[in-house]
Structure formats: C-alpha cells, structure tokens
Amino acid sequence: KQTPDKPYASYAEPIIGDVNADHNNEIVIGAHDLSGAYKIYAFDREGDLLDGWPVDVPNGMQIHYNPVFADFRDLEGLGIIVVAHDYHQTSGNNGKLFALAADGSPVSGWEGGKSVPLNNFLLGSPTVTNMIDDNPEIFLNTSVGPVGWYYDGTEIPGWALSGNHPAPSFPLNIQIVSGLLD
C-alpha cells in the first residue's frame, strides 16, 4: 500500500550500504512521492525511514541518476552523492549535485548543493574515487564536460566548471582507471 512517507516511482536504481554505521545495510533511492515532488529516501532493513529522511530536492527538479556512496572520513557512516536536474527547465537552474550525511543533512562544504550545467543531457551518475588523497573526489559528466570536486566541496583545478571543456558524448568512468593509476 502506498503511503505519503514512501516513494511512489523512481527512474533511478536504489543503492544499498551501511549509511549510518550501525552494521546493517540501508536502502537509498531518489524518487517522487504521490504529489510528484522528488525526494531522496533512506530506509532501514525493515523499510522504515531513517531519521532526517526523506530529503527534498529543489522545486521542479527530478532525480534520474543513481545515487552513489562516498566514504567521507569525518562522517559516521557513508556519505550519499545525488544529482538532481530540471528536466523541463522550470526552476531556472538545470542541475544540482548534493552530498548528504547519514542523518540527511548536507556534508560540510556541500550546503545547498553544487550547481552544474546539464542542459537536459542525461550523462550518468556521479563517480567517486580517491585519485588525489585519502578523501573522496567526486566527478560528474556535465554538458560542458567532466567536472570534479574535492570531498570538502571545492572544485578540483583542471576539472572545474570555470574551465573550457568540450562536451563529451561518453560516460565518465574514472573508477575503472583509478586503480591503474595507483
């Protein structure tokens, strides 16, 4: 039975992992509710919402990309990276990248999310890797090319939105090659 606290439909796949470091897996999914508003949900293994969830995404934005986990060293549990976009370009901002903690709050440095140009290009889920140091770096393939952020939300030089990147027509897959760079 559908209830207001459960997702109604999703275009993205759920992810499963120990979000809150309780030694049990939780389920995270971006979906819309009965009203059509998109939210990010986190459920325990019994199907109950975790405290602080669901998290609303900005009005008019949708979640069509799979969320991913990131191991932020200063967090208890796993961080959750989600990208939302304005598929119909009604909100005046066509993309946001969010980093959330286990309680649904933003990771420090990620308050309000990061604006990203998507221009209705569905270029895939974020990619998380540890190429630079022991903290995660987050990369996203945007309509201006791949861009990257350090775990603290600052842009990675050379992978910044301010650069002049050609728009690639392939998905960004750093996770496969990052093991070869070690």
C-alpha angles and dihedrals in degrees: 000000000000116000130180092253094057128075115257103199138354138194092193129071120245123247125218126209145117097287098170101033094246092129091250127100121247129197122235123190138162111224144138125258129223091283092054094249113139119233139168111240130198119190132184121230090273092057096254119136115253117241111277094026145153100047117205120230119215115288113276095018124120135199114230097148127081114252118237135207125241126191102227104188095217094053129088102233128353128326117230122222117201132173120206125186140190099241092182095036093234099132097059091239116078102198145019130184115206133193113198134187125223091270093054094254121128118267110249109277093023099079109144092008129257120286113235130182109238101153091198092302109138096209101164143266123314117272122223123199141150102232099135108035141335093294125078124265118205122214129186131185106229136176088268093048134271116332131185143203133196117238090264092060098256118131118256111240110249090022095061129126089236090066125093104250124169113232108255121212096214133077118262110244110175094150092075096049098037091077089056092055095058 
